[in-house]
């Protein structure tokens, strides 16, 4: 009996303890939470903070890099904008303050105060190297020192004419240089005509050859004096001198016609070349026709006449050289 009584009391005590703890049969059992380790928690917080700082530093670096690139682009853009503005301002100042001489240079006025056509000077600029090449060929083909020197004279005269004319018409020179080039330009046509008859006359007998060479160069000397001393002579006087000089060679055409080293073909070429010179001089004097004043005017027709005349005479010299081979 005593044992049963003790067991009953023990059961009641357990039940009473459960009720007092709130863990009776009607309640769920919940174990007590473990207390966190302070050292582990401190390490975890430190790791989180370090990670946040690393990410923030990376973000700051990206932001700084982008800012640097943006500043560089902005600086370049501002510099380019400044250059564009400065260039525009300089151009505007030049346009606003162009002097009359600058205007004349920009629009390339001729000696008569008119704008030069776009082709002014380019015809002779192309003809200059071609005349040099043709002259070298003639010198190589010629037999005998005398004929070679005569061909060299022709080549030099043609090269000087075309080169000086191209420089005179294409360049922007001071008044003094322009005056010198203009004087040379006016006398070169006479040098070319005399230089043409120098090798062609080798198709004739020595007497007539010497007579033509001496007379031609004497007339050239007279023309040189007129043009160098009286540079502002009337245009009609220049034209008359050109025509007379071109016709002078006609007095000897019969001699060339009968020469076995020239013949009708050479005469036709010489006359055709002279006709080209004369027609060009007439157009130059009349200033007509003037087809396209801004591109190709009357002066360009005159230049074409000189090139065509040169070509005819160059072929005539070639034919004389070939005939003299026999």
C-alpha atoms as a printed R data frame, in Angstrom:
    type eleno elety resid chain resno      x      y        z
1   ATOM     1    CA   UNK     A     1  0.000  0.000    0.000
2   ATOM     2    CA   UNK     A     2  2.788  2.309    0.819
3   ATOM     3    CA   UNK     A     3  4.399  1.722   -2.586
4   ATOM     4    CA   UNK     A     4  1.210  2.441   -4.491
5   ATOM     5    CA   UNK     A     5  0.726  5.625   -2.578
6   ATOM     6    CA   UNK     A     6  4.242  6.774   -3.433
7   ATOM     7    CA   UNK     A     7  3.722  6.143   -7.153
8   ATOM     8    CA   UNK     A     8  0.495  8.120   -7.137
9   ATOM     9    CA   UNK     A     9  2.159 11.056   -5.469
10  ATOM    10    CA   UNK     A    10  5.029 10.942   -7.945
11  ATOM    11    CA   UNK     A    11  2.627 11.014  -10.913
12  ATOM    12    CA   UNK     A    12  0.760 13.979   -9.517
13  ATOM    13    CA   UNK     A    13  4.007 15.811   -8.991
14  ATOM    14    CA   UNK     A    14  5.068 15.261  -12.583
15  ATOM    15    CA   UNK     A    15  1.666 16.388  -13.830
16  ATOM    16    CA   UNK     A    16  1.828 19.433  -11.651
17  ATOM    17    CA   UNK     A    17  5.274 20.285  -12.984
18  ATOM    18    CA   UNK     A    18  4.111 20.006  -16.587
19  ATOM    19    CA   UNK     A    19  1.131 22.214  -15.920
20  ATOM    20    CA   UNK     A    20  3.333 24.734  -14.247
21  ATOM    21    CA   UNK     A    21  5.736 24.767  -17.230
22  ATOM    22    CA   UNK     A    22  2.903 24.987  -19.755
23  ATOM    23    CA   UNK     A    23  3.831 21.628  -21.260
24  ATOM    24    CA   UNK     A    24  0.817 19.684  -20.484
25  ATOM    25    CA   UNK     A    25 -0.712 17.103  -22.741
26  ATOM    26    CA   UNK     A    26 -2.735 19.777  -24.541
27  ATOM    27    CA   UNK     A    27  0.343 21.908  -25.459
28  ATOM    28    CA   UNK     A    28  3.156 21.290  -28.081
29  ATOM    29    CA   UNK     A    29  6.611 20.708  -26.760
30  ATOM    30    CA   UNK     A    30  9.125 23.409  -27.709
31  ATOM    31    CA   UNK     A    31 12.782 22.998  -26.874
32  ATOM    32    CA   UNK     A    32 14.593 26.047  -25.544
33  ATOM    33    CA   UNK     A    33 16.540 28.097  -28.261
34  ATOM    34    CA   UNK     A    34 20.336 27.824  -28.218
35  ATOM    35    CA   UNK     A    35 22.157 31.028  -27.422
36  ATOM    36    CA   UNK     A    36 24.309 32.388  -30.422
37  ATOM    37    CA   UNK     A    37 28.070 32.365  -30.117
38  ATOM    38    CA   UNK     A    38 29.235 36.026  -29.845
39  ATOM    39    CA   UNK     A    39 32.529 35.366  -31.643
40  ATOM    40    CA   UNK     A    40 30.860 33.711  -34.644
41  ATOM    41    CA   UNK     A    41 28.290 36.479  -34.865
42  ATOM    42    CA   UNK     A    42 31.036 39.095  -34.848
43  ATOM    43    CA   UNK     A    43 32.875 37.356  -37.689
44  ATOM    44    CA   UNK     A    44 29.670 37.082  -39.711
45  ATOM    45    CA   UNK     A    45 28.930 40.774  -39.314
46  ATOM    46    CA   UNK     A    46 32.526 41.633  -40.219
47  ATOM    47    CA   UNK     A    47 32.334 39.513  -43.404
48  ATOM    48    CA   UNK     A    48 29.068 41.167  -44.421
49  ATOM    49    CA   UNK     A    49 30.521 44.601  -43.828
50  ATOM    50    CA   UNK     A    50 33.697 43.765  -45.790
51  ATOM    51    CA   UNK     A    51 31.607 42.478  -48.692
52  ATOM    52    CA   UNK     A    52 29.495 45.627  -48.673
53  ATOM    53    CA   UNK     A    53 32.628 47.770  -48.652
54  ATOM    54    CA   UNK     A    54 34.142 45.804  -51.570
55  ATOM    55    CA   UNK     A    55 30.983 46.161  -53.644
56  ATOM    56    CA   UNK     A    56 30.779 49.861  -52.818
57  ATOM    57    CA   UNK     A    57 34.429 50.319  -53.838
58  ATOM    58    CA   UNK     A    58 33.776 48.495  -57.118
59  ATOM    59    CA   UNK     A    59 30.725 50.642  -57.791
60  ATOM    60    CA   UNK     A    60 32.738 53.776  -57.010
61  ATOM    61    CA   UNK     A    61 35.494 52.621  -59.393
62  ATOM    62    CA   UNK     A    62 32.979 51.990  -62.194
63  ATOM    63    CA   UNK     A    63 31.390 55.359  -61.565
64  ATOM    64    CA   UNK     A    64 34.797 57.091  -61.556
65  ATOM    65    CA   UNK     A    65 35.846 55.350  -64.773
66  ATOM    66    CA   UNK     A    66 32.644 56.385  -66.496
67  ATOM    67    CA   UNK     A    67 33.080 59.918  -65.248
68  ATOM    68    CA   UNK     A    68 36.656 59.988  -66.533
69  ATOM    69    CA   UNK     A    69 35.579 58.790  -69.986
70  ATOM    70    CA   UNK     A    70 32.754 61.282  -70.057
71  ATOM    71    CA   UNK     A    71 35.122 64.098  -69.114
72  ATOM    72    CA   UNK     A    72 37.589 63.017  -71.804
73  ATOM    73    CA   UNK     A    73 34.850 62.911  -74.436
74  ATOM    74    CA   UNK     A    74 33.521 66.263  -73.272
75  ATOM    75    CA   UNK     A    75 37.022 67.778  -73.400
76  ATOM    76    CA   UNK     A    76 37.601 66.470  -76.917
77  ATOM    77    CA   UNK     A    77 34.211 67.710  -78.033
78  ATOM    78    CA   UNK     A    78 34.851 71.123  -76.518
79  ATOM    79    CA   UNK     A    79 38.280 71.301  -78.149
80  ATOM    80    CA   UNK     A    80 36.825 70.303  -81.509
81  ATOM    81    CA   UNK     A    81 34.043 72.822  -81.079
82  ATOM    82    CA   UNK     A    82 36.603 75.523  -80.264
83  ATOM    83    CA   UNK     A    83 38.604 74.649  -83.390
84  ATOM    84    CA   UNK     A    84 35.503 74.733  -85.565
85  ATOM    85    CA   UNK     A    85 34.458 78.063  -84.122
86  ATOM    86    CA   UNK     A    86 37.961 79.498  -84.502
87  ATOM    87    CA   UNK     A    87 38.186 78.301  -88.101
88  ATOM    88    CA   UNK     A    88 34.776 79.730  -88.899
89  ATOM    89    CA   UNK     A    89 35.681 83.007  -87.238
90  ATOM    90    CA   UNK     A    90 38.953 83.257  -89.162
91  ATOM    91    CA   UNK     A    91 37.155 82.502  -92.398
92  ATOM    92    CA   UNK     A    92 34.507 85.083  -91.594
93  ATOM    93    CA   UNK     A    93 37.173 87.682  -90.812
94  ATOM    94    CA   UNK     A    94 38.921 86.931  -94.088
95  ATOM    95    CA   UNK     A    95 35.669 87.287  -95.990
96  ATOM    96    CA   UNK     A    96 34.876 90.535  -94.229
97  ATOM    97    CA   UNK     A    97 38.332 92.042  -94.665
98  ATOM    98    CA   UNK     A    98 39.488 90.862  -98.093
99  ATOM    99    CA   UNK     A    99 41.637 93.504  -99.741
100 ATOM   100    CA   UNK     A   100 41.218 94.314 -103.442
101 ATOM   101    CA   UNK     A   101 44.533 92.619 -104.215
102 ATOM   102    CA   UNK     A   102 43.354 89.512 -102.370
103 ATOM   103    CA   UNK     A   103 40.127 89.526 -104.362
104 ATOM   104    CA   UNK     A   104 42.130 89.752 -107.554
105 ATOM   105    CA   UNK     A   105 44.258 86.803 -106.484
106 ATOM   106    CA   UNK     A   106 41.327 84.670 -105.416
107 ATOM   107    CA   UNK     A   107 39.324 85.070 -108.588
108 ATOM   108    CA   UNK     A   108 42.416 85.194 -110.849
109 ATOM   109    CA   UNK     A   109 41.923 88.391 -112.811
110 ATOM   110    CA   UNK     A   110 43.773 88.796 -116.085
111 ATOM   111    CA   UNK     A   111 45.684 91.899 -117.142
112 ATOM   112    CA   UNK     A   112 42.422 93.402 -118.388
113 ATOM   113    CA   UNK     A   113 40.750 93.076 -114.991
114 ATOM   114    CA   UNK     A   114 38.445 90.226 -116.004
115 ATOM   115    CA   UNK     A   115 38.180 86.834 -114.281
116 ATOM   116    CA   UNK     A   116 40.403 84.224 -115.909
117 ATOM   117    CA   UNK     A   117 38.649 81.185 -117.385
118 ATOM   118    CA   UNK     A   118 39.219 77.907 -115.570
119 ATOM   119    CA   UNK     A   119 41.302 76.537 -118.473
120 ATOM   120    CA   UNK     A   120 43.623 79.548 -118.622
121 ATOM   121    CA   UNK     A   121 47.202 78.273 -118.702
122 ATOM   122    CA   UNK     A   122 46.397 74.567 -118.494
123 ATOM   123    CA   UNK     A   123 46.650 73.964 -122.247
124 ATOM   124    CA   UNK     A   124 50.273 75.087 -122.314
125 ATOM   125    CA   UNK     A   125 50.936 73.359 -118.976
126 ATOM   126    CA   UNK     A   126 50.091 70.041 -120.636
127 ATOM   127    CA   UNK     A   127 51.973 70.912 -123.823
128 ATOM   128    CA   UNK     A   128 55.236 71.736 -121.992
129 ATOM   129    CA   UNK     A   129 56.302 68.184 -120.999
130 ATOM   130    CA   UNK     A   130 55.069 66.833 -124.327
131 ATOM   131    CA   UNK     A   131 57.256 69.318 -126.189
132 ATOM   132    CA   UNK     A   132 60.246 68.234 -124.105
133 ATOM   133    CA   UNK     A   133 59.646 64.569 -124.945
134 ATOM   134    CA   UNK     A   134 59.136 65.330 -128.636
135 ATOM   135    CA   UNK     A   135 62.301 67.437 -128.743
136 ATOM   136    CA   UNK     A   136 64.379 64.656 -127.216
137 ATOM   137    CA   UNK     A   137 63.050 62.230 -129.828
138 ATOM   138    CA   UNK     A   138 63.953 64.623 -132.661
139 ATOM   139    CA   UNK     A   139 67.462 65.127 -131.289
140 ATOM   140    CA   UNK     A   140 67.983 61.373 -131.057
141 ATOM   141    CA   UNK     A   141 66.744 60.826 -134.612
142 ATOM   142    CA   UNK     A   142 68.742 63.678 -136.168
143 ATOM   143    CA   UNK     A   143 72.038 62.836 -137.881
144 ATOM   144    CA   UNK     A   144 74.985 65.191 -137.613
145 ATOM   145    CA   UNK     A   145 75.905 67.670 -134.916
146 ATOM   146    CA   UNK     A   146 74.466 70.649 -136.803
147 ATOM   147    CA   UNK     A   147 70.997 69.143 -137.180
148 ATOM   148    CA   UNK     A   148 71.029 67.914 -133.590
149 ATOM   149    CA   UNK     A   149 71.806 71.428 -132.367
150 ATOM   150    CA   UNK     A   150 69.059 72.807 -134.598
151 ATOM   151    CA   UNK     A   151 66.572 70.352 -133.072
152 ATOM   152    CA   UNK     A   152 67.795 71.346 -129.615
153 ATOM   153    CA   UNK     A   153 67.046 74.986 -130.464
154 ATOM   154    CA   UNK     A   154 63.519 74.016 -131.545
155 ATOM   155    CA   UNK     A   155 62.988 71.985 -128.382
156 ATOM   156    CA   UNK     A   156 64.273 74.788 -126.143
157 ATOM   157    CA   UNK     A   157 62.119 77.427 -127.836
158 ATOM   158    CA   UNK     A   158 58.965 75.320 -127.553
159 ATOM   159    CA   UNK     A   159 59.685 74.296 -123.969
160 ATOM   160    CA   UNK     A   160 60.348 77.889 -122.894
161 ATOM   161    CA   UNK     A   161 57.177 79.087 -124.611
162 ATOM   162    CA   UNK     A   162 54.835 76.539 -123.057
163 ATOM   163    CA   UNK     A   163 56.462 76.554 -119.613
164 ATOM   164    CA   UNK     A   164 56.594 80.326 -119.284
165 ATOM   165    CA   UNK     A   165 53.037 80.689 -120.549
166 ATOM   166    CA   UNK     A   166 51.769 78.117 -118.062
167 ATOM   167    CA   UNK     A   167 53.580 79.814 -115.175
168 ATOM   168    CA   UNK     A   168 52.433 83.256 -116.264
169 ATOM   169    CA   UNK     A   169 48.758 82.334 -116.569
170 ATOM   170    CA   UNK     A   170 48.469 79.895 -113.666
171 ATOM   171    CA   UNK     A   171 50.578 81.606 -111.014
172 ATOM   172    CA   UNK     A   172 49.773 84.425 -108.625
173 ATOM   173    CA   UNK     A   173 52.774 86.695 -109.013
174 ATOM   174    CA   UNK     A   174 53.836 90.085 -107.798
175 ATOM   175    CA   UNK     A   175 53.484 92.951 -110.284
176 ATOM   176    CA   UNK     A   176 57.213 92.905 -111.038
177 ATOM   177    CA   UNK     A   177 57.339 89.161 -111.737
178 ATOM   178    CA   UNK     A   178 54.112 89.360 -113.725
179 ATOM   179    CA   UNK     A   179 55.622 92.051 -115.927
180 ATOM   180    CA   UNK     A   180 58.738 89.949 -116.607
181 ATOM   181    CA   UNK     A   181 56.746 86.820 -117.397
182 ATOM   182    CA   UNK     A   182 54.426 88.809 -119.623
183 ATOM   183    CA   UNK     A   183 57.313 90.197 -121.653
184 ATOM   184    CA   UNK     A   184 58.801 86.725 -122.084
185 ATOM   185    CA   UNK     A   185 55.393 85.351 -123.036
186 ATOM   186    CA   UNK     A   186 54.978 87.911 -125.795
187 ATOM   187    CA   UNK     A   187 58.317 87.177 -127.462
188 ATOM   188    CA   UNK     A   188 58.289 83.402 -127.150
189 ATOM   189    CA   UNK     A   189 56.113 82.902 -130.212
190 ATOM   190    CA   UNK     A   190 58.789 84.577 -132.338
191 ATOM   191    CA   UNK     A   191 61.453 82.387 -130.778
192 ATOM   192    CA   UNK     A   192 59.378 79.320 -131.601
193 ATOM   193    CA   UNK     A   193 58.876 80.323 -135.244
194 ATOM   194    CA   UNK     A   194 62.595 81.018 -135.691
195 ATOM   195    CA   UNK     A   195 63.403 77.828 -133.803
196 ATOM   196    CA   UNK     A   196 61.114 75.912 -136.161
197 ATOM   197    CA   UNK     A   197 62.780 77.123 -139.362
198 ATOM   198    CA   UNK     A   198 66.246 76.416 -137.939
199 ATOM   199    CA   UNK     A   199 66.044 72.595 -138.312
200 ATOM   200    CA   UNK     A   200 63.630 72.699 -141.287
201 ATOM   201    CA   UNK     A   201 66.115 74.769 -143.299
202 ATOM   202    CA   UNK     A   202 68.497 71.800 -143.295
203 ATOM   203    CA   UNK     A   203 66.353 70.451 -146.134
204 ATOM   204    CA   UNK     A   204 67.752 73.227 -148.395
205 ATOM   205    CA   UNK     A   205 71.128 74.028 -149.870
206 ATOM   206    CA   UNK     A   206 73.678 75.580 -147.465
207 ATOM   207    CA   UNK     A   207 73.226 79.090 -148.934
208 ATOM   208    CA   UNK     A   208 69.462 79.161 -148.466
209 ATOM   209    CA   UNK     A   209 69.757 77.372 -145.145
210 ATOM   210    CA   UNK     A   210 72.080 80.046 -143.754
211 ATOM   211    CA   UNK     A   211 70.015 82.856 -145.290
212 ATOM   212    CA   UNK     A   212 66.776 81.631 -143.716
213 ATOM   213    CA   UNK     A   213 68.353 81.033 -140.314
214 ATOM   214    CA   UNK     A   214 70.063 84.437 -140.228
215 ATOM   215    CA   UNK     A   215 67.031 86.371 -141.519
216 ATOM   216    CA   UNK     A   216 64.607 84.588 -139.218
217 ATOM   217    CA   UNK     A   217 66.689 85.238 -136.133
218 ATOM   218    CA   UNK     A   218 67.269 88.854 -137.198
219 ATOM   219    CA   UNK     A   219 63.501 89.382 -137.415
220 ATOM   220    CA   UNK     A   220 63.151 87.674 -134.062
221 ATOM   221    CA   UNK     A   221 65.662 90.085 -132.564
222 ATOM   222    CA   UNK     A   222 63.628 93.048 -133.867
223 ATOM   223    CA   UNK     A   223 60.448 91.576 -132.401
224 ATOM   224    CA   UNK     A   224 62.225 91.042 -129.096
225 ATOM   225    CA   UNK     A   225 63.274 94.668 -128.948
226 ATOM   226    CA   UNK     A   226 59.736 95.869 -129.708
227 ATOM   227    CA   UNK     A   227 58.132 93.655 -127.107
228 ATOM   228    CA   UNK     A   228 60.692 94.134 -124.362
229 ATOM   229    CA   UNK     A   229 60.949 97.911 -124.660
230 ATOM   230    CA   UNK     A   230 57.345 98.668 -125.646
231 ATOM   231    CA   UNK     A   231 55.457 96.165 -123.528
232 ATOM   232    CA   UNK     A   232 52.247 98.224 -123.569
233 ATOM   233    CA   UNK     A   233 52.149 98.597 -127.327
234 ATOM   234    CA   UNK     A   234 48.676 98.498 -128.920
235 ATOM   235    CA   UNK     A   235 47.153 95.087 -129.395
236 ATOM   236    CA   UNK     A   236 46.812 95.649 -133.162
237 ATOM   237    CA   UNK     A   237 50.586 96.183 -133.445
238 ATOM   238    CA   UNK     A   238 51.248 92.855 -131.765
239 ATOM   239    CA   UNK     A   239 48.821 91.227 -134.166
240 ATOM   240    CA   UNK     A   240 50.483 92.780 -137.219
241 ATOM   241    CA   UNK     A   241 53.913 91.637 -136.065
242 ATOM   242    CA   UNK     A   242 52.619 88.121 -135.462
243 ATOM   243    CA   UNK     A   243 51.028 87.918 -138.906
244 ATOM   244    CA   UNK     A   244 54.013 89.381 -140.765
245 ATOM   245    CA   UNK     A   245 56.346 87.044 -138.983
246 ATOM   246    CA   UNK     A   246 54.116 84.087 -139.766
247 ATOM   247    CA   UNK     A   247 53.812 84.999 -143.442
248 ATOM   248    CA   UNK     A   248 57.541 85.637 -143.841
249 ATOM   249    CA   UNK     A   249 58.214 81.935 -144.133
250 ATOM   250    CA   UNK     A   250 55.893 81.715 -147.152
251 ATOM   251    CA   UNK     A   251 58.583 83.377 -149.281
252 ATOM   252    CA   UNK     A   252 60.634 80.194 -149.057
253 ATOM   253    CA   UNK     A   253 57.856 77.666 -149.540
254 ATOM   254    CA   UNK     A   254 58.756 77.044 -153.182
255 ATOM   255    CA   UNK     A   255 62.296 76.109 -152.167
256 ATOM   256    CA   UNK     A   256 60.956 73.587 -149.677
257 ATOM   257    CA   UNK     A   257 58.470 72.299 -152.259
258 ATOM   258    CA   UNK     A   258 61.268 71.477 -154.688
259 ATOM   259    CA   UNK     A   259 63.646 70.108 -152.071
260 ATOM   260    CA   UNK     A   260 64.070 66.315 -152.141
261 ATOM   261    CA   UNK     A   261 64.280 66.392 -148.340
262 ATOM   262    CA   UNK     A   262 61.035 68.319 -147.814
263 ATOM   263    CA   UNK     A   263 58.479 68.274 -150.633
264 ATOM   264    CA   UNK     A   264 54.773 69.122 -150.684
265 ATOM   265    CA   UNK     A   265 53.990 67.358 -147.401
266 ATOM   266    CA   UNK     A   266 56.449 69.482 -145.445
267 ATOM   267    CA   UNK     A   267 55.183 72.639 -147.158
268 ATOM   268    CA   UNK     A   268 51.587 71.799 -146.257
269 ATOM   269    CA   UNK     A   269 52.582 71.232 -142.641
270 ATOM   270    CA   UNK     A   270 54.556 74.480 -142.464
271 ATOM   271    CA   UNK     A   271 51.684 76.448 -143.991
272 ATOM   272    CA   UNK     A   272 49.164 74.759 -141.715
273 ATOM   273    CA   UNK     A   273 51.246 75.633 -138.670
274 ATOM   274    CA   UNK     A   274 51.544 79.230 -139.801
275 ATOM   275    CA   UNK     A   275 47.789 79.370 -140.410
276 ATOM   276    CA   UNK     A   276 47.181 78.132 -136.863
277 ATOM   277    CA   UNK     A   277 49.414 80.876 -135.483
278 ATOM   278    CA   UNK     A   278 47.703 83.532 -137.602
279 ATOM   279    CA   UNK     A   279 44.160 82.430 -136.784
280 ATOM   280    CA   UNK     A   280 45.024 82.317 -133.101
281 ATOM   281    CA   UNK     A   281 46.485 85.817 -133.288
282 ATOM   282    CA   UNK     A   282 43.340 87.127 -135.000
283 ATOM   283    CA   UNK     A   283 41.135 85.620 -132.298
284 ATOM   284    CA   UNK     A   284 43.427 87.133 -129.669
285 ATOM   285    CA   UNK     A   285 43.148 90.568 -131.294
286 ATOM   286    CA   UNK     A   286 39.372 90.490 -131.767
287 ATOM   287    CA   UNK     A   287 38.676 88.667 -128.501
288 ATOM   288    CA   UNK     A   288 36.145 86.701 -130.482
289 ATOM   289    CA   UNK     A   289 34.863 84.077 -130.450
290 ATOM   290    CA   UNK     A   290 34.684 83.852 -126.686
291 ATOM   291    CA   UNK     A   291 32.634 80.652 -126.280
292 ATOM   292    CA   UNK     A   292 32.637 79.998 -122.513
293 ATOM   293    CA   UNK     A   293 34.244 82.958 -120.700
294 ATOM   294    CA   UNK     A   294 34.294 81.199 -117.333
295 ATOM   295    CA   UNK     A   295 35.903 78.020 -118.641
296 ATOM   296    CA   UNK     A   296 37.268 78.347 -122.179
297 ATOM   297    CA   UNK     A   297 37.520 81.807 -123.686
298 ATOM   298    CA   UNK     A   298 39.135 83.524 -126.646
299 ATOM   299    CA   UNK     A   299 42.578 83.373 -125.050
300 ATOM   300    CA   UNK     A   300 42.314 79.595 -124.791
301 ATOM   301    CA   UNK     A   301 41.558 79.456 -128.526
302 ATOM   302    CA   UNK     A   302 44.757 81.425 -129.083
303 ATOM   303    CA   UNK     A   303 46.674 78.914 -126.967
304 ATOM   304    CA   UNK     A   304 45.147 76.027 -128.902
305 ATOM   305    CA   UNK     A   305 46.350 77.722 -132.077
306 ATOM   306    CA   UNK     A   306 49.920 77.838 -130.805
307 ATOM   307    CA   UNK     A   307 49.820 74.170 -129.787
308 ATOM   308    CA   UNK     A   308 48.346 73.135 -133.141
309 ATOM   309    CA   UNK     A   309 50.948 75.191 -135.012
310 ATOM   310    CA   UNK     A   310 53.723 73.651 -132.945
311 ATOM   311    CA   UNK     A   311 52.421 70.142 -133.674
312 ATOM   312    CA   UNK     A   312 52.365 70.789 -137.439
313 ATOM   313    CA   UNK     A   313 55.903 72.142 -137.413
314 ATOM   314    CA   UNK     A   314 57.182 69.336 -135.200
315 ATOM   315    CA   UNK     A   315 55.892 66.746 -137.692
316 ATOM   316    CA   UNK     A   316 57.462 68.715 -140.557
317 ATOM   317    CA   UNK     A   317 60.839 68.650 -138.787
318 ATOM   318    CA   UNK     A   318 60.470 64.916 -138.209
319 ATOM   319    CA   UNK     A   319 59.816 64.353 -141.912
320 ATOM   320    CA   UNK     A   320 62.902 66.371 -142.867
321 ATOM   321    CA   UNK     A   321 65.042 64.382 -140.413
322 ATOM   322    CA   UNK     A   322 63.795 61.073 -141.817
323 ATOM   323    CA   UNK     A   323 64.360 62.262 -145.398
324 ATOM   324    CA   UNK     A   324 67.933 63.300 -144.562
325 ATOM   325    CA   UNK     A   325 68.736 59.753 -143.467
326 ATOM   326    CA   UNK     A   326 69.085 58.820 -147.143
